[in-house]
Amino acid sequence: MNVELRPGVVDLLWRVGEAAITVEMTIDFEHDVTKHAVAFVGASEPGLGYECVAVDGIDVWWRQRLLTVRDSTVTIRIRPRRLIVERVGRALSVEVDYA
């Protein structure tokens, strides 16, 4: 998986005293298939199903959730090809590419 931190992300983390971000991705099969992804400042925990990738001295914690009518599961069998994390003011945004 390729993780790209766009300009301003590292500066934002430095300003708030963090060295990690968390990205949660969801593929929802309950109705129409939709993909959602959110990114926020701070680390997560492996006990919650998160994996960690280090990028330019920043820990990027991520997990992939699958939602179906019957279940919600966390899996590492589906991995995005690329994550692009951007700064939006004092928040983060993430774009996920599976192709």
Salt bridges, closest charged atoms under 4 A:
GLU4 OE2 - ARG6 NE 2.67
ASP11 OD2 - ARG15 NE 2.82
ASP11 OD2 - ARG87 NH1 3.14
GLU24 OE1 - ARG63 NE 2.63
GLU24 OE2 - ARG65 NH1 3.45
GLU86 OE2 - ARG6 NH1 3.47
ASP97 OD2 - ARG81 NH2 2.37
ASP97 OD2 - ARG82 NH2 3.64
